[in-house]
Amino acid sequence: MEPHRELNRQILGRWIQPHHLSDDSPVRCRQALATSGARFLVLENFLDERTASELAELFSNEAVYRIERRTYSSDREDRFVDESEWNDAPDDDRFFTFDVFTSARPEYLLSKNVMTYLKFMGDFPGQPFMDFFSLLLGVPIGGVQWNVHSMGRGDFLRIHNDDLRNRQFAFVLYLSPAWNETYGGTLHLVDGARTIQIEPRYNSLVVFDVTRGIRHFVETIRPSAGHRRRISFGGWFVRPDRS
């Protein structure tokens, strides 16, 4: 691992709950990774309460999304299928369907929630956060790829692994305050014959190692969810560029 940098607690403290910035937090996280088998972490109550609330409000009520669907047989990883192709595809070829955040709705461009999002995204890809996650995970982090997903009734993400290109760890932060496990949307980590189920609890951050090829999927959102949406901010921490 690269030499440890001193954490910028002034910037990190704007967003992250203090107990995750304690001196013993990295040791506990690395121990948890080492003993979990599937090399995953769940950090409960991760963001500052106000930040989590304002991001959740933005992504739930003030955002514009686009539908994305993909089949396993798509000829390119970045090619999505239209509604006609999706309807014609066999069920076992359907890989995922969900909505992806594109922007705030025009009438909310100056809302406090959008301002919080813009400030957060000004810091999140920066060096203080990369140093923080490098310390917690025990590996150098070179950057982050991210998106926001909204899943409603019938949406799903089927089994796959993310061990592609320069990805090291996947992460997902759940931002649906009233989500109930009976609505579906549980994350499953499949480690050989063992399956670990992780509920999408509000303001919990899940991080898991993708380099071991462990597969995962998200359960279909059930009709009992009604009009509720499973909102998540997630992506991958990637290796440093050695070129």
C-alpha positions in Angstrom: 0.0 0.0 0.0 1.1 3.5 -0.7 2.3 5.7 2.2 -0.5 6.9 4.4 -1.7 10.5 4.0 -3.0 12.5 6.9 -6.8 12.6 6.5 -8.4 16.0 5.8 -10.9 15.8 8.6 -12.1 19.3 7.9 -13.5 18.4 4.5 -14.5 14.8 5.5 -16.3 16.1 8.6 -18.6 18.2 6.5 -20.2 15.0 5.2 -19.3 11.9 7.2 -20.5 11.0 10.7 -17.7 11.5 13.3 -17.6 7.9 14.4 -16.4 6.9 10.9 -13.5 9.3 11.2 -12.2 8.1 14.5 -8.7 6.9 14.8 -9.7 3.2 15.3 -12.2 3.1 12.4 -9.7 2.0 9.7 -8.5 -0.8 11.9 -12.0 -2.0 12.6 -12.9 -1.8 8.9 -9.9 -3.7 7.6 -10.5 -6.4 10.3 -14.1 -6.7 9.2 -13.0 -7.0 5.5 -10.5 -9.7 6.4 -13.0 -11.8 8.5 -16.1 -11.4 6.4 -15.1 -14.0 3.8 -16.7 -12.1 1.0 -14.7 -9.0 1.8 -17.5 -6.6 2.4 -18.3 -3.8 4.8 -21.5 -2.2 6.0 -21.1 1.3 7.5 -24.4 2.3 9.2 -25.4 5.9 9.6 -22.7 7.0 7.2 -23.5 10.5 6.1 -24.3 13.5 8.3 -28.0 13.4 8.9 -28.8 16.6 7.2 -26.8 15.6 4.1 -28.5 12.3 3.9 -31.9 13.8 4.2 -31.3 16.5 1.6 -29.8 14.0 -0.9 -32.7 11.7 -0.3 -35.2 14.5 -0.9 -33.5 15.5 -4.1 -33.3 12.0 -5.6 -36.8 11.1 -4.5 -38.8 14.3 -5.4 -36.7 16.7 -7.4 -34.8 14.6 -9.9 -35.1 13.6 -13.6 -34.3 10.0 -14.5 -34.0 7.9 -17.7 -34.9 4.3 -18.0 -32.0 1.9 -18.7 -32.5 -1.8 -19.6 -29.9 -4.3 -20.7 -29.9 -7.9 -21.7 -27.1 -10.4 -21.1 -26.8 -10.9 -24.9 -26.3 -7.2 -25.6 -23.4 -6.9 -28.0 -21.7 -4.1 -26.0 -21.5 -3.4 -22.3 -22.6 0.2 -22.9 -25.5 -0.6 -25.2 -29.0 -0.4 -23.7 -32.1 -1.9 -25.2 -35.3 -0.1 -26.0 -38.7 -1.2 -24.8 -39.4 -3.3 -27.9 -36.2 -5.3 -27.6 -36.8 -5.7 -23.9 -40.3 -7.0 -24.4 -39.1 -9.5 -27.1 -36.2 -10.8 -25.0 -36.6 -14.1 -23.1 -36.9 -13.5 -19.3 -33.6 -15.3 -18.6 -31.8 -12.9 -20.9 -33.0 -9.7 -19.1 -30.1 -8.4 -17.1 -31.4 -5.2 -15.5 -34.0 -2.6 -15.6 -34.0 0.6 -13.5 -33.9 4.4 -13.7 -30.7 6.5 -13.7 -30.4 10.0 -12.5 -29.7 12.7 -15.1 -30.4 16.1 -13.5 -32.6 18.1 -11.2 -35.9 19.2 -12.5 -35.8 22.8 -13.8 -38.0 24.2 -11.0 -35.6 22.8 -8.4 -32.3 23.9 -9.8 -31.8 26.4 -6.9 -33.2 24.2 -4.1 -31.2 23.6 -0.9 -31.1 20.0 -1.8 -29.5 20.6 -5.2 -27.0 23.0 -3.6 -26.1 20.2 -1.1 -25.7 17.7 -3.9 -23.4 20.1 -5.9 -21.2 20.8 -2.9 -21.0 17.1 -2.0 -20.1 16.1 -5.5 -17.4 18.8 -5.5 -15.7 17.0 -2.6 -16.6 13.3 -3.1 -14.3 12.6 -6.1 -11.5 14.5 -4.5 -8.3 13.4 -2.7 -9.7 13.6 0.9 -12.4 11.0 0.1 -9.9 8.8 -1.8 -7.5 9.0 1.1 -10.3 8.1 3.5 -11.4 5.0 1.5 -7.8 4.0 0.9 -7.2 3.9 4.6 -10.4 2.0 5.4 -10.0 -0.6 2.6 -6.2 -1.0 2.9 -5.5 -0.4 -0.9 -4.6 2.7 -2.9 -7.7 4.3 -4.5 -7.1 6.2 -7.7 -10.6 7.5 -8.4 -14.3 6.8 -8.4 -17.0 6.1 -10.9 -20.6 6.7 -9.7 -24.3 7.0 -10.6 -27.7 7.3 -8.9 -30.3 4.5 -9.4 -34.0 4.6 -8.7 -35.8 1.2 -8.6 -39.5 0.8 -8.5 -42.0 -2.1 -8.8 -40.7 -4.8 -11.1 -37.1 -3.4 -11.4 -34.1 -5.7 -10.8 -30.4 -6.3 -11.3 -29.6 -10.0 -12.0 -26.5 -12.0 -11.1 -23.1 -10.8 -12.4 -19.7 -9.7 -11.2 -18.0 -6.3 -11.5 -14.4 -7.6 -11.9 -13.8 -5.4 -15.0 -11.0 -3.1 -16.1 -9.5 -1.2 -13.1 -12.3 -1.6 -10.6 -11.3 -2.6 -7.0 -14.3 -2.1 -4.7 -18.0 -1.5 -5.5 -20.0 0.7 -3.2 -23.6 1.6 -2.6 -25.2 4.2 -0.3 -28.9 3.7 0.3 -31.1 6.8 0.4 -34.7 5.6 0.9 -35.7 6.6 4.4 -38.9 4.5 4.7 -37.7 1.4 2.9 -38.9 -1.9 4.3 -37.3 -5.3 3.5 -40.7 -6.6 2.5 -40.5 -4.3 -0.6 -37.7 -6.3 -2.1 -34.5 -4.8 -3.4 -32.2 -6.8 -1.1 -28.5 -7.0 -2.3 -27.2 -10.6 -2.5 -23.5 -11.3 -2.5 -22.9 -14.9 -3.8 -19.7 -16.3 -2.4 -19.5 -19.9 -3.7 -22.3 -21.9 -1.9 -22.9 -19.0 0.5 -25.2 -16.1 -0.1 -25.0 -13.0 2.0 -28.1 -10.8 2.1 -27.8 -7.0 2.8 -30.9 -5.0 3.3 -31.0 -1.4 1.8 -31.1 0.4 5.1 -31.3 4.1 4.9 -27.9 6.0 5.1 -25.9 2.8 5.2 -22.9 2.4 2.9 -22.0 -1.1 1.6 -18.6 -1.7 0.1 -17.4 -5.0 -1.3 -14.3 -6.2 -3.1 -15.0 -7.0 -6.8 -11.5 -8.4 -7.6 -12.3 -11.8 -6.2 -15.1 -12.3 -8.8 -17.8 -12.6 -6.2 -21.2 -12.4 -8.0 -24.1 -10.3 -6.8 -27.7 -9.3 -7.6 -30.5 -7.1 -6.4 -33.9 -8.7 -5.8 -36.9 -7.6 -7.8 -38.8 -4.7 -6.3 -42.2 -6.2 -5.1 -45.7 -4.8 -5.7 -45.9 -4.2 -1.9 -43.5 -1.2 -2.5 -46.4 0.7 -4.1 -45.1 4.0 -5.4 -42.0 3.9 -3.2 -38.6 3.9 -4.9 -35.3 2.3 -3.8 -32.8 5.1 -4.2 -29.0 4.3 -4.2 -25.9 6.3 -4.9 -23.1 3.9 -6.0 -20.4 2.8 -8.3 -16.8 1.7 -8.0 -13.5 2.8 -6.5 -10.8 2.2 -9.1 -7.0 1.6 -9.1 -4.6 4.4 -9.5 -3.4 5.1 -13.0 0.1 3.7 -13.3 0.8 5.0 -16.8 
